[in-house]
Amino acid sequence: MNVSDAMTPRGELVTVELPGSRDDALEYLQDREFSSVPVVKQNDDGEEYRGLVSRESLIEQPDEDQLALLMEEAPTVTRDAGIEELAELMVTEGARRVPVVDGELEGIVTITDVIRALATGDIDADVEVGGIATRDVNTTFAGAPLTVAMRELNYANVPYAVALDEAGEPAGMLTEVDVLNVAEIVEDEEETGNSFADQDDDWMWEGIKGVGSRSMTVRNVELPAGTVAEFMTEDLITVSEGKTAQKAAQLMITNDIEQIPLVSGGNLVGIVLDIDLLEALYE
């Protein structure tokens, strides 16, 4: 199976053009639930591919408005490359989406495209997930403010957190998609100086700020004042260690998810990421 069999062709792609702003990309990432948008520029010779803007870059750079500065470089692949070659490229480069470029943008292929091919049996992988799962699991408290959980995702550099209840048991899943879907980019006048955190706030992170009294224009991501439990997915899909990579892929496609908690004897022992399944294709 080649990249051309799995990719989304150029004619079906949504792109944003330079020059442009973050709002151009945010519209597609929120409304259409894309994970990234290719960036192109029109010149005298036609369309030139320039890079990608991802949901991660919008979350991690809330103050940046220029599309050109939010754009990320990404490895590219040609349409005749094999899926196994693509899988290895994605894993080694940490790329979740790879533009298909041969002189010009011909399409894009994502991890989801590869997982779908695995789920349908177009490519074989009968490896048990217990041998390829990630054992370090990112977690958060279901009662934590969403703003705190967003920081945790950012610092952990992963797109998810398993939410734990007060007993330390898995209660749901929070992903960066959940965060982006309720995020608003706001611009406001903020008075700084002599600012105190609420001393009665159990989630107080800052004490006194003494930087003088002045006004400044700030641009940031504004999230609802709610807890993780209000925005997480409560119905957890799990998988046991003896299940195959193909079964895990089928669960991901059916439930539109990118990670599945790994359980053994009712206990959380790891997590199966979509990129873990890609490793089964070339190792």
C-alpha positions as CSV (number, residue, x, y, z in Angstrom):
1,M,0.0,0.0,0.0
2,N,1.4,3.4,-1.0
3,V,0.8,6.9,0.4
4,S,-1.4,7.7,-2.7
5,D,-3.9,5.1,-1.5
6,A,-4.3,6.7,2.0
7,M,-3.8,10.5,1.5
8,T,-6.3,13.2,1.1
9,P,-5.7,14.7,-2.4
10,R,-5.1,18.4,-3.0
11,G,-8.6,18.9,-4.5
12,E,-10.2,18.0,-1.2
13,L,-7.8,19.9,1.1
14,V,-8.7,23.1,3.0
15,T,-5.7,25.5,3.0
16,V,-4.9,28.9,4.3
17,E,-2.9,31.5,2.4
18,L,-0.1,33.8,3.3
19,P,-0.3,36.5,4.4
20,G,-3.0,35.6,7.0
21,S,-3.9,35.6,10.7
22,R,-4.4,33.0,13.3
23,D,-8.2,33.4,13.0
24,D,-8.0,32.1,9.4
25,A,-6.6,28.8,10.8
26,L,-8.6,28.7,14.0
27,E,-11.9,28.8,12.0
28,Y,-11.0,25.5,10.3
29,L,-9.4,23.8,13.3
30,Q,-12.5,24.5,15.5
31,D,-15.4,24.3,13.1
32,R,-14.1,21.3,11.1
33,E,-12.2,19.7,13.9
34,F,-9.0,19.4,11.8
35,S,-5.7,18.8,13.5
36,S,-3.8,21.0,11.1
37,V,-4.1,23.2,8.0
38,P,-1.6,23.4,5.2
39,V,-0.3,26.9,4.4
40,V,0.3,28.0,0.8
41,K,1.3,31.2,-0.9
42,Q,0.3,32.3,-4.4
43,N,3.1,33.5,-6.6
44,D,3.7,34.1,-10.3
45,D,4.4,30.4,-10.9
46,G,1.2,29.3,-9.1
47,E,0.7,27.8,-5.6
48,E,3.7,27.2,-3.3
49,Y,3.5,25.0,-0.3
50,R,5.0,26.7,2.8
51,G,4.2,24.7,5.9
52,L,1.5,23.7,8.4
53,V,-0.4,25.4,11.2
54,S,-1.5,22.9,13.9
55,R,-3.9,23.1,16.8
56,E,-0.8,22.7,19.1
57,S,0.8,25.8,17.7
58,L,-2.3,27.9,18.4
59,I,-2.6,26.6,21.9
60,E,1.1,27.0,22.7
61,Q,1.4,30.5,21.1
62,P,-1.7,32.4,22.1
63,D,-0.1,35.8,21.7
64,E,1.0,35.3,18.1
65,D,-1.4,36.5,15.4
66,Q,0.7,36.3,12.2
67,L,0.1,33.1,10.3
68,A,3.7,33.1,9.1
69,L,5.1,32.9,12.6
70,L,2.6,30.2,13.7
71,M,3.6,28.0,10.7
72,E,5.6,24.9,11.4
73,E,8.0,23.0,9.1
74,A,7.1,19.4,8.6
75,P,8.7,16.5,6.8
76,T,7.2,15.7,3.4
77,V,6.7,12.5,1.5
78,T,6.0,11.6,-2.1
79,R,2.8,9.8,-3.2
80,D,4.6,6.6,-4.3
81,A,6.3,6.0,-0.9
82,G,5.2,2.9,1.0
83,I,3.0,3.1,4.1
84,E,5.7,1.4,6.2
85,E,8.2,4.0,5.1
86,L,5.7,6.7,6.0
87,A,5.0,5.1,9.4
88,E,8.7,5.1,10.3
89,L,9.0,8.8,9.1
90,M,6.1,9.8,11.4
91,V,7.5,8.0,14.4
92,T,11.1,9.2,14.0
93,E,10.2,12.8,13.2
94,G,7.2,13.0,15.6
95,A,5.0,14.1,12.8
96,R,1.3,13.5,13.0
97,R,0.6,14.8,9.5
98,V,2.8,14.7,6.5
99,P,2.3,16.9,3.4
100,V,2.6,15.0,0.1
101,V,4.8,17.2,-2.0
102,D,6.5,16.7,-5.4
103,G,7.3,20.1,-6.6
104,E,3.8,21.3,-5.4
105,L,1.3,20.3,-2.7
106,E,-0.4,17.1,-3.9
107,G,-2.2,16.2,-0.7
108,I,-1.7,15.3,3.0
109,V,-1.6,12.1,4.9
110,T,-2.2,11.8,8.6
111,I,-1.7,9.3,11.4
112,T,-5.5,8.8,11.2
113,D,-5.2,7.8,7.6
114,V,-2.7,5.1,8.5
115,I,-4.7,4.0,11.5
116,R,-7.8,3.6,9.2
117,A,-5.8,1.5,6.8
118,L,-4.7,-0.7,9.7
119,A,-8.2,-1.0,11.1
120,T,-9.6,-2.1,7.7
121,G,-6.9,-4.7,7.1
122,D,-5.4,-2.9,4.2
123,I,-2.1,-3.3,6.1
124,D,-1.3,-6.1,8.5
125,A,-0.2,-5.8,12.1
126,D,-1.1,-8.6,14.5
127,V,1.2,-7.4,17.3
128,E,-0.3,-7.4,20.8
129,V,-0.7,-3.8,22.2
130,G,0.8,-4.8,25.5
131,G,4.2,-4.9,23.8
132,I,4.0,-1.5,22.2
133,A,2.0,0.6,24.6
134,T,3.3,3.6,26.4
135,R,3.7,2.9,30.1
136,D,4.1,6.5,31.3
137,V,0.5,7.9,31.5
138,N,-0.3,11.6,31.7
139,T,-3.0,12.3,34.2
140,T,-4.9,15.2,35.8
141,F,-7.5,15.6,38.5
142,A,-11.1,15.7,37.3
143,G,-11.8,18.5,39.8
144,A,-9.0,20.7,38.6
145,P,-9.8,23.9,36.7
146,L,-9.6,23.5,33.0
147,T,-7.0,26.3,32.9
148,V,-4.7,24.2,35.1
149,A,-5.2,21.1,32.9
150,M,-4.3,23.1,29.8
151,R,-1.0,24.0,31.4
152,E,-0.4,20.4,32.3
153,L,-0.9,19.3,28.7
154,N,1.4,22.0,27.6
155,Y,4.2,21.1,30.1
156,A,3.8,17.4,29.5
157,N,3.9,17.9,25.7
158,V,1.2,15.3,25.1
159,P,-2.3,15.8,23.6
160,Y,-4.2,14.1,26.4
161,A,-4.7,13.5,30.1
162,V,-6.5,10.7,31.8
163,A,-8.7,12.4,34.4
164,L,-8.7,10.7,37.9
165,D,-11.4,11.0,40.5
166,E,-10.8,11.6,44.2
167,A,-10.1,7.9,44.7
168,G,-7.4,8.0,42.0
169,E,-9.4,5.9,39.6
170,P,-9.8,6.9,35.9
171,A,-13.0,9.0,35.4
172,G,-12.6,10.3,31.9
173,M,-10.3,11.6,29.2
174,L,-9.3,15.2,28.4
175,T,-7.7,16.0,25.1
176,E,-6.3,19.1,23.5
177,V,-9.2,19.0,21.1
178,D,-11.6,19.5,24.0
179,V,-9.5,22.5,25.1
180,L,-9.4,24.0,21.6
181,N,-13.1,23.5,21.1
182,V,-14.0,25.8,24.0
183,A,-11.0,28.2,23.8
184,E,-11.6,31.8,22.7
185,I,-8.8,34.2,21.7
186,V,-9.4,37.5,23.5
187,E,-7.8,40.9,23.4
188,D,-8.3,43.2,26.3
189,E,-7.0,46.0,28.4
190,E,-5.5,44.7,31.6
191,E,-4.5,46.7,34.6
192,T,-1.3,45.4,36.1
193,G,0.5,46.0,39.4
194,N,-0.5,45.4,43.0
195,S,-2.4,42.3,41.9
196,F,-3.1,39.6,44.4
197,A,-4.1,36.0,43.8
198,D,-7.2,34.9,45.8
199,Q,-5.8,33.6,49.0
200,D,-8.9,31.3,49.4
201,D,-8.4,29.7,46.0
202,D,-7.2,26.1,46.5
203,W,-5.6,26.4,43.0
204,M,-3.7,29.6,43.7
205,W,-0.5,29.6,41.6
206,E,0.7,33.1,42.1
207,G,1.3,35.5,45.0
208,I,1.9,39.2,44.8
209,K,2.8,40.9,41.6
210,G,4.5,44.2,42.0
211,V,5.4,45.5,38.6
212,G,4.0,49.0,38.9
213,S,0.7,50.4,37.9
214,R,0.0,50.6,34.1
215,S,-2.3,49.3,31.4
216,M,-1.3,46.9,28.7
217,T,-3.0,45.2,25.8
218,V,-3.0,41.4,26.3
219,R,-4.0,38.7,23.9
220,N,-4.5,35.2,25.3
221,V,-6.5,32.0,25.3
222,E,-9.6,32.4,27.5
223,L,-11.1,29.2,28.8
224,P,-14.4,28.7,30.6
225,A,-14.3,28.8,34.4
226,G,-15.1,25.1,34.9
227,T,-13.4,21.9,35.9
228,V,-12.0,19.1,33.8
229,A,-15.0,17.0,34.7
230,E,-17.3,19.4,32.8
231,F,-15.4,19.1,29.5
232,M,-13.8,15.6,29.5
233,T,-15.2,12.5,27.8
234,E,-16.6,10.4,30.6
235,D,-17.1,7.1,28.8
236,L,-13.6,5.7,28.6
237,I,-12.8,3.2,25.9
238,T,-10.1,0.8,27.2
239,V,-8.1,-2.1,25.8
240,S,-6.4,-5.1,27.4
241,E,-2.7,-6.1,26.8
242,G,-3.6,-9.1,24.6
243,K,-5.5,-7.2,22.0
244,T,-3.9,-6.7,18.6
245,A,-2.8,-3.5,17.0
246,Q,-5.6,-3.9,14.4
247,K,-8.3,-4.2,17.2
248,A,-6.9,-1.0,18.9
249,A,-7.0,0.7,15.5
250,Q,-10.6,-0.3,15.0
251,L,-11.5,1.2,18.4
252,M,-9.7,4.4,17.5
253,I,-11.5,4.9,14.2
254,T,-14.9,3.8,15.5
255,N,-14.8,6.2,18.5
256,D,-12.8,9.0,16.8
257,I,-10.0,8.9,19.4
258,E,-6.2,9.0,19.3
259,Q,-5.3,7.2,22.5
260,I,-6.8,4.3,24.5
261,P,-6.0,3.5,28.2
262,L,-4.4,0.1,28.7
263,V,-5.9,-1.9,31.5
264,S,-4.9,-5.1,33.3
265,G,-7.0,-6.7,36.0
266,G,-9.1,-3.5,36.1
267,N,-6.0,-1.3,36.7
268,L,-4.6,1.4,34.5
269,V,-1.2,0.2,33.4
270,G,-0.4,2.3,30.3
271,I,-1.9,3.9,27.3
272,V,-1.9,2.9,23.6
273,L,-1.3,6.0,21.5
274,D,-2.0,6.0,17.7
275,I,1.7,6.6,17.1
276,D,2.5,3.4,19.1
277,L,0.5,1.4,16.5
278,L,2.6,2.9,13.7
279,E,5.7,1.3,15.3
280,A,4.1,-2.1,14.7
281,L,4.2,-1.5,11.0
282,Y,8.0,-1.3,10.5
283,E,9.7,-3.0,13.5
